[in-house]
């Protein structure tokens, strides 16, 4: 089961970097392209004060991080 949802776009370099790091670390996640899923873009805007900033990571407890490092995500997952 995925530990969290990562909202991204295909052209986002930060998204590609984070995805690669997560995959190498064996951390499962669900990826949602905000350009293909309009409701996802609204979620990202809500978390980021109206901005479509990606990557945005949303955890099952409702907390979110914008452009997090893999260390920040790992810390959150073990907390």
MOPAC internal coordinates of N, CA, C and O (Angstrom, degrees):
PM7 1SCF
backbone

  N    0.0000 0     0.00 0     0.00 0    0    0    0
  C    1.4534 1     0.00 0     0.00 0    1    0    0
  C    1.5234 1   109.78 1     0.00 0    2    1    0
  O    1.2310 1   120.70 1   -40.42 1    3    2    1
  N    1.3117 1   116.27 1   139.58 1    3    2    1
  C    1.4604 1   121.28 1  -179.08 1    5    3    2
  C    1.5286 1   110.25 1   -68.47 1    6    5    3
  O    1.2310 1   121.38 1   -40.50 1    7    6    5
  N    1.3199 1   114.96 1   139.50 1    7    6    5
  C    1.4612 1   120.63 1  -178.27 1    9    7    6
  C    1.5236 1   112.31 1   -79.51 1   10    9    7
  O    1.2310 1   120.38 1   157.09 1   11   10    9
  N    1.3446 1   116.89 1   -22.91 1   11   10    9
  C    1.4589 1   120.98 1  -177.01 1   13   11   10
  C    1.5265 1   109.05 1  -167.02 1   14   13   11
  O    1.2310 1   121.28 1    -5.27 1   15   14   13
  N    1.3337 1   115.15 1   174.73 1   15   14   13
  C    1.4600 1   121.42 1   176.89 1   17   15   14
  C    1.5169 1   108.68 1  -112.99 1   18   17   15
  O    1.2310 1   121.05 1   -47.79 1   19   18   17
  N    1.3287 1   115.59 1   132.21 1   19   18   17
  C    1.4571 1   121.28 1   175.86 1   21   19   18
  C    1.5232 1   108.22 1  -110.55 1   22   21   19
  O    1.2310 1   121.00 1   -58.67 1   23   22   21
  N    1.3206 1   115.69 1   121.33 1   23   22   21
  C    1.4526 1   122.05 1   176.96 1   25   23   22
  C    1.5220 1   107.88 1   -92.91 1   26   25   23
  O    1.2310 1   120.98 1   -47.85 1   27   26   25
  N    1.3397 1   115.72 1   132.15 1   27   26   25
  C    1.4652 1   119.70 1  -173.85 1   29   27   26
  C    1.5203 1   110.75 1  -149.58 1   30   29   27
  O    1.2310 1   121.39 1     2.06 1   31   30   29
  N    1.3267 1   114.94 1  -177.94 1   31   30   29
  C    1.4652 1   123.20 1   169.83 1   33   31   30
  C    1.5261 1   106.93 1  -133.74 1   34   33   31
  O    1.2310 1   120.23 1   -22.18 1   35   34   33
  N    1.3379 1   117.16 1   157.82 1   35   34   33
  C    1.4642 1   119.55 1  -178.28 1   37   35   34
  C    1.5259 1   113.79 1   -66.28 1   38   37   35
  O    1.2310 1   119.95 1   155.22 1   39   38   37
  N    1.3221 1   117.70 1   -24.78 1   39   38   37
  C    1.4660 1   121.67 1  -174.64 1   41   39   38
  C    1.5296 1   113.51 1   -96.10 1   42   41   39
  O    1.2310 1   119.81 1  -178.60 1   43   42   41
  N    1.3203 1   117.96 1     1.40 1   43   42   41
  C    1.4639 1   122.00 1  -175.22 1   45   43   42
  C    1.5304 1   111.16 1   -83.76 1   46   45   43
  O    1.2310 1   120.54 1   -67.31 1   47   46   45
  N    1.3217 1   116.57 1   112.69 1   47   46   45
  C    1.4618 1   121.47 1   178.79 1   49   47   46
  C    1.5209 1   113.03 1   -62.77 1   50   49   47
  O    1.2310 1   120.24 1   141.06 1   51   50   49
  N    1.3302 1   117.14 1   -38.94 1   51   50   49
  C    1.4662 1   120.98 1   178.45 1   53   51   50
  C    1.5267 1   110.52 1   -63.83 1   54   53   51
  O    1.2310 1   120.94 1   143.90 1   55   54   53
  N    1.3312 1   115.81 1   -36.10 1   55   54   53
  C    1.4751 1   120.20 1   178.36 1   57   55   54
  C    1.5249 1   110.35 1   -65.78 1   58   57   55
  O    1.2310 1   120.58 1   134.52 1   59   58   57
  N    1.3225 1   116.49 1   -45.48 1   59   58   57
  C    1.4604 1   120.41 1   179.84 1   61   59   58
  C    1.5314 1   111.07 1   -60.97 1   62   61   59
  O    1.2310 1   120.65 1   137.79 1   63   62   61
  N    1.3277 1   116.37 1   -42.21 1   63   62   61
  C    1.4597 1   120.79 1   179.89 1   65   63   62
  C    1.5326 1   110.49 1   -62.82 1   66   65   63
  O    1.2310 1   120.63 1   131.61 1   67   66   65
  N    1.3313 1   116.40 1   -48.39 1   67   66   65
  C    1.4601 1   120.10 1  -178.01 1   69   67   66
  C    1.5292 1   110.87 1   -64.99 1   70   69   67
  O    1.2310 1   119.90 1   138.87 1   71   70   69
  N    1.3260 1   117.79 1   -41.13 1   71   70   69
  C    1.4685 1   120.67 1   177.90 1   73   71   70
  C    1.5237 1   110.97 1   -58.59 1   74   73   71
  O    1.2310 1   120.63 1   135.33 1   75   74   73
  N    1.3081 1   116.40 1   -44.67 1   75   74   73
  C    1.4596 1   120.30 1   178.96 1   77   75   74
  C    1.5161 1   112.52 1   -62.05 1   78   77   75
  O    1.2310 1   120.75 1   136.71 1   79   78   77
  N    1.3200 1   116.16 1   -43.29 1   79   78   77
  C    1.4648 1   120.52 1   179.35 1   81   79   78
  C    1.5253 1   111.00 1   -63.91 1   82   81   79
  O    1.2310 1   120.44 1   137.75 1   83   82   81
  N    1.3228 1   116.76 1   -42.25 1   83   82   81
  C    1.4618 1   120.84 1  -179.76 1   85   83   82
  C    1.5213 1   110.98 1   -65.15 1   86   85   83
  O    1.2310 1   120.43 1   137.22 1   87   86   85
  N    1.3197 1   116.77 1   -42.78 1   87   86   85
  C    1.4649 1   120.61 1   179.59 1   89   87   86
  C    1.5252 1   110.95 1   -63.94 1   90   89   87
  O    1.2310 1   120.35 1   136.89 1   91   90   89
  N    1.3390 1   116.94 1   -43.11 1   91   90   89
  C    1.4658 1   120.13 1   178.77 1   93   91   90
  C    1.5234 1   111.59 1   -63.93 1   94   93   91
  O    1.2310 1   120.32 1   148.05 1   95   94   93
  N    1.3324 1   117.00 1   -31.95 1   95   94   93
  C    1.4608 1   121.62 1  -179.84 1   97   95   94
  C    1.5342 1   111.61 1   -83.35 1   98   97   95
  O    1.2310 1   120.33 1   173.14 1   99   98   97
  N    1.3290 1   116.97 1    -6.86 1   99   98   97
  C    1.4576 1   120.10 1  -179.85 1  101   99   98
  C    1.5174 1   114.04 1    74.55 1  102  101   99
  O    1.2310 1   120.31 1  -156.10 1  103  102  101
  N    1.3247 1   117.01 1    23.90 1  103  102  101
  C    1.4642 1   121.42 1  -179.92 1  105  103  102
  C    1.5301 1   108.30 1   -92.77 1  106  105  103
  O    1.2310 1   120.94 1   -59.14 1  107  106  105
  N    1.3124 1   115.80 1   120.86 1  107  106  105
  C    1.4613 1   120.92 1  -178.45 1  109  107  106
  C    1.5205 1   110.67 1   -81.54 1  110  109  107
  O    1.2310 1   121.09 1   -38.65 1  111  110  109
  N    1.3294 1   115.52 1   141.35 1  111  110  109
  C    1.4502 1   121.39 1   178.57 1  113  111  110
  C    1.5193 1   108.87 1  -153.38 1  114  113  111
  O    1.2310 1   121.17 1   -18.27 1  115  114  113
  N    1.3088 1   115.36 1   161.73 1  115  114  113
  C    1.4541 1   122.09 1   174.19 1  117  115  114
  C    1.5217 1   106.63 1  -105.58 1  118  117  115
  O    1.2310 1   120.64 1   -49.50 1  119  118  117
  N    1.3175 1   116.39 1   130.50 1  119  118  117
  C    1.4651 1   120.39 1   178.84 1  121  119  118
  C    1.5190 1   109.82 1  -104.80 1  122  121  119
  O    1.2310 1   120.87 1   -44.02 1  123  122  121
  N    1.3297 1   115.95 1   135.98 1  123  122  121
  C    1.4594 1   121.96 1   177.86 1  125  123  122
  C    1.5261 1   108.09 1  -127.73 1  126  125  123
  O    1.2310 1   120.57 1   -55.97 1  127  126  125
  N    1.3290 1   116.51 1   124.03 1  127  126  125
  C    1.4626 1   123.21 1   177.90 1  129  127  126
  C    1.5269 1   108.02 1   -83.66 1  130  129  127
  O    1.2310 1   120.20 1   -66.26 1  131  130  129
  N    1.3239 1   117.23 1   113.74 1  131  130  129
  C    1.4630 1   120.49 1  -175.95 1  133  131  130
  C    1.5290 1   112.41 1   -70.40 1  134  133  131
  O    1.2310 1   119.76 1   165.35 1  135  134  133
  N    1.3160 1   118.06 1   -14.65 1  135  134  133
  C    1.4586 1   119.89 1   176.46 1  137  135  134
  C    1.5270 1   111.11 1   -80.57 1  138  137  135
  O    1.2310 1   120.16 1   159.67 1  139  138  137
  N    1.3295 1   117.30 1   -20.33 1  139  138  137
  C    1.4629 1   121.88 1  -179.77 1  141  139  138
  C    1.5340 1   112.84 1   -99.84 1  142  141  139
  O    1.2310 1   120.79 1   159.67 1  143  142  141
  N    1.3407 1   116.09 1   -20.33 1  143  142  141
  C    1.4700 1   121.26 1  -176.44 1  145  143  142
  C    1.5325 1   108.37 1  -123.97 1  146  145  143
  O    1.2310 1   120.30 1   -85.07 1  147  146  145
  N    1.3426 1   117.03 1    94.93 1  147  146  145
  C    1.4760 1   120.20 1  -176.05 1  149  147  146
  C    1.5235 1   114.17 1   -54.82 1  150  149  147
  O    1.2310 1   119.76 1   141.63 1  151  150  149
  N    1.3408 1   118.06 1   -38.37 1  151  150  149
  C    1.4630 1   119.38 1   179.53 1  153  151  150
  C    1.5189 1   111.64 1   -65.23 1  154  153  151
  O    1.2310 1   120.31 1   150.29 1  155  154  153
  N    1.3249 1   117.01 1   -29.71 1  155  154  153
  C    1.4640 1   120.86 1   177.61 1  157  155  154
  C    1.5258 1   110.10 1   -66.87 1  158  157  155
  O    1.2310 1   120.33 1   140.11 1  159  158  157
  N    1.3236 1   116.97 1   -39.89 1  159  158  157
  C    1.4640 1   120.25 1   177.78 1  161  159  158
  C    1.5285 1   110.26 1   -59.99 1  162  161  159
  O    1.2310 1   120.26 1   143.27 1  163  162  161
  N    1.3171 1   117.11 1   -36.73 1  163  162  161
  C    1.4718 1   120.95 1   178.58 1  165  163  162
  C    1.5223 1   110.85 1   -65.95 1  166  165  163
  O    1.2310 1   120.27 1   141.94 1  167  166  165
  N    1.3293 1   117.08 1   -38.06 1  167  166  165
  C    1.4740 1   120.73 1   177.50 1  169  167  166
  C    1.5206 1   109.77 1   -62.51 1  170  169  167
  O    1.2310 1   120.52 1   134.36 1  171  170  169
  N    1.3339 1   116.61 1   -45.64 1  171  170  169
  C    1.4622 1   121.52 1  -179.92 1  173  171  170
  C    1.5268 1   110.38 1   -62.80 1  174  173  171
  O    1.2310 1   120.09 1   137.33 1  175  174  173
  N    1.3183 1   117.43 1   -42.67 1  175  174  173
  C    1.4689 1   120.88 1   178.51 1  177  175  174
  C    1.5290 1   111.31 1   -61.98 1  178  177  175
  O    1.2310 1   120.57 1   139.63 1  179  178  177
  N    1.3198 1   116.51 1   -40.37 1  179  178  177
  C    1.4721 1   120.18 1  -179.90 1  181  179  178
  C    1.5246 1   110.86 1   -62.86 1  182  181  179
  O    1.2310 1   120.45 1   137.55 1  183  182  181
  N    1.3219 1   116.74 1   -42.45 1  183  182  181
  C    1.4669 1   121.57 1  -179.08 1  185  183  182
  C    1.5292 1   111.70 1   -70.06 1  186  185  183
  O    1.2310 1   120.46 1   149.37 1  187  186  185
  N    1.3346 1   116.73 1   -30.63 1  187  186  185
  C    1.4639 1   121.59 1  -171.81 1  189  187  186
  C    1.5311 1   113.83 1  -113.53 1  190  189  187
  O    1.2310 1   120.59 1  -141.90 1  191  190  189
  N    1.3190 1   116.47 1    38.10 1  191  190  189
  C    1.4620 1   122.08 1   174.53 1  193  191  190
  C    1.5287 1   113.05 1    52.18 1  194  193  191
  O    1.2310 1   120.79 1  -136.43 1  195  194  193
  N    1.3303 1   116.09 1    43.57 1  195  194  193
  C    1.4617 1   120.75 1   176.58 1  197  195  194
  C    1.5135 1   115.02 1    90.70 1  198  197  195
  O    1.2310 1   119.61 1   175.55 1  199  198  197
  N    1.3209 1   118.35 1    -4.45 1  199  198  197
  C    1.4602 1   121.94 1  -178.71 1  201  199  198
  C    1.5278 1   111.00 1   -98.17 1  202  201  199
  O    1.2310 1   120.94 1   -33.56 1  203  202  201
  N    1.3256 1   115.80 1   146.44 1  203  202  201
  C    1.4608 1   121.12 1   176.19 1  205  203  202
  C    1.5302 1   108.86 1   -94.21 1  206  205  203
  O    1.2310 1   120.55 1  -115.15 1  207  206  205
  N    1.3167 1   116.55 1    64.85 1  207  206  205
  C    1.4567 1   122.89 1  -178.20 1  209  207  206
  C    1.5239 1   109.68 1   -88.32 1  210  209  207
  O    1.2310 1   121.27 1   -54.26 1  211  210  209
  N    1.3291 1   115.17 1   125.74 1  211  210  209
  C    1.4674 1   120.62 1   178.59 1  213  211  210
  C    1.5180 1   109.17 1  -128.87 1  214  213  211
  O    1.2310 1   119.38 1   -27.03 1  215  214  213
  N    1.3228 1   118.79 1   152.97 1  215  214  213
  C    1.4506 1   125.44 1     1.72 1  217  215  214
  C    1.5246 1   111.74 1   -75.97 1  218  217  215
  O    1.2310 1   121.45 1   -39.54 1  219  218  217
  N    1.3109 1   114.83 1   140.46 1  219  218  217
  C    1.4543 1   122.21 1   170.61 1  221  219  218
  C    1.5196 1   106.33 1  -116.97 1  222  221  219
  O    1.2310 1   120.88 1   -51.09 1  223  222  221
  N    1.3159 1   115.92 1   128.91 1  223  222  221
  C    1.4602 1   122.36 1  -178.16 1  225  223  222
  C    1.5287 1   107.87 1  -110.97 1  226  225  223
  O    1.2310 1   120.80 1   -51.16 1  227  226  225
  N    1.3358 1   116.08 1   128.84 1  227  226  225
  C    1.4614 1   121.27 1   178.33 1  229  227  226
  C    1.5255 1   108.23 1  -120.49 1  230  229  227
  O    1.2310 1   121.32 1   -53.33 1  231  230  229
  N    1.3134 1   115.08 1   126.67 1  231  230  229
  C    1.4576 1   122.59 1  -178.03 1  233  231  230
  C    1.5281 1   110.40 1   -93.07 1  234  233  231
  O    1.2310 1   120.24 1   -20.10 1  235  234  233
  N    1.3408 1   117.14 1   159.90 1  235  234  233
  C    1.4628 1   120.41 1  -179.08 1  237  235  234
  C    1.5331 1   114.38 1   -56.61 1  238  237  235
  O    1.2310 1   120.05 1   153.73 1  239  238  237
  N    1.3373 1   117.52 1   -26.27 1  239  238  237
  C    1.4661 1   119.87 1   179.77 1  241  239  238
  C    1.5266 1   112.70 1   -81.00 1  242  241  239
  O    1.2310 1   120.49 1  -178.54 1  243  242  241
  N    1.3473 1   116.67 1     1.46 1  243  242  241
  C    1.4613 1   121.15 1   177.21 1  245  243  242
  C    1.5185 1   114.39 1    93.56 1  246  245  243
  O    1.2310 1   119.80 1   169.60 1  247  246  245
  N    1.3229 1   117.98 1   -10.40 1  247  246  245
  C    1.4572 1   119.85 1   177.45 1  249  247  246
  C    1.5261 1   109.38 1   -74.39 1  250  249  247
  O    1.2310 1   121.33 1   -22.67 1  251  250  249
  N    1.3259 1   115.06 1   157.33 1  251  250  249
  C    1.4602 1   119.67 1  -177.11 1  253  251  250
  C    1.5239 1   110.51 1  -140.62 1  254  253  251
  O    1.2310 1   121.51 1   -23.93 1  255  254  253
  N    1.3327 1   114.72 1   156.07 1  255  254  253
  C    1.4630 1   122.72 1   175.26 1  257  255  254
  C    1.5236 1   107.74 1  -133.94 1  258  257  255
  O    1.2310 1   121.03 1   -38.66 1  259  258  257
  N    1.3205 1   115.64 1   141.34 1  259  258  257
  C    1.4530 1   120.76 1   177.22 1  261  259  258
  C    1.5147 1   109.21 1  -109.76 1  262  261  259
  O    1.2310 1   121.05 1   -53.59 1  263  262  261
  N    1.3384 1   115.60 1   126.41 1  263  262  261
  C    1.4627 1   123.64 1  -178.63 1  265  263  262
  C    1.5351 1   111.42 1    49.42 1  266  265  263
  O    1.2310 1   120.41 1  -128.24 1  267  266  265
  N    1.3262 1   116.82 1    51.76 1  267  266  265
  C    1.4638 1   119.36 1  -178.21 1  269  267  266
  C    1.5227 1   112.28 1   -76.48 1  270  269  267
  O    1.2310 1   121.26 1   -20.21 1  271  270  269
  N    1.3100 1   115.20 1   159.79 1  271  270  269
  C    1.4590 1   120.24 1   171.66 1  273  271  270
  C    1.5277 1   107.65 1   -84.96 1  274  273  271
  O    1.2310 1   121.13 1   -17.29 1  275  274  273
  N    1.3074 1   115.45 1   162.71 1  275  274  273
  C    1.4697 1   118.27 1   176.99 1  277  275  274
  C    1.5265 1   110.36 1   -63.67 1  278  277  275
  O    1.2310 1   120.09 1   148.15 1  279  278  277
  N    1.3274 1   117.43 1   -31.85 1  279  278  277
  C    1.4648 1   120.76 1   178.01 1  281  279  278
  C    1.5236 1   110.72 1   -63.98 1  282  281  279
  O    1.2310 1   120.14 1   138.72 1  283  282  281
  N    1.3236 1   117.34 1   -41.28 1  283  282  281
  C    1.4668 1   120.47 1   178.60 1  285  283  282
  C    1.5315 1   110.79 1   -63.24 1  286  285  283
  O    1.2310 1   120.77 1   138.78 1  287  286  285
  N    1.3260 1   116.14 1   -41.22 1  287  286  285
  C    1.4608 1   119.97 1   179.14 1  289  287  286
  C    1.5194 1   110.19 1   -66.46 1  290  289  287
  O    1.2310 1   120.20 1   134.71 1  291  290  289
  N    1.3236 1   117.23 1   -45.29 1  291  290  289
  C    1.4653 1   120.99 1   179.90 1  293  291  290
  C    1.5168 1   110.95 1   -60.45 1  294  293  291
  O    1.2310 1   120.35 1   137.77 1  295  294  293
  N    1.3300 1   116.93 1   -42.23 1  295  294  293
  C    1.4723 1   120.60 1   177.66 1  297  295  294
  C    1.5205 1   111.22 1   -60.76 1  298  297  295
  O    1.2310 1   120.54 1   137.87 1  299  298  297
  N    1.3248 1   116.57 1   -42.13 1  299  298  297
  C    1.4651 1   121.16 1   179.86 1  301  299  298
  C    1.5337 1   110.45 1   -64.86 1  302  301  299
  O    1.2310 1   120.26 1   139.77 1  303  302  301
  N    1.3178 1   117.10 1   -40.23 1  303  302  301
  C    1.4589 1   120.67 1  -176.92 1  305  303  302
  C    1.5236 1   113.20 1   -68.64 1  306  305  303
  O    1.2310 1   119.96 1   152.28 1  307  306  305
  N    1.3233 1   117.68 1   -27.72 1  307  306  305
  C    1.4658 1   119.79 1   179.57 1  309  307  306
  C    1.5230 1   112.14 1   -92.76 1  310  309  307
  O    1.2310 1   120.47 1   169.44 1  311  310  309
  N    1.3191 1   116.71 1   -10.56 1  311  310  309
  C    1.4770 1   120.50 1  -178.76 1  313  311  310
  C    1.5060 1   111.70 1   -74.07 1  314  313  311
  O    1.2310 1   120.10 1   180.00 1  315  314  313

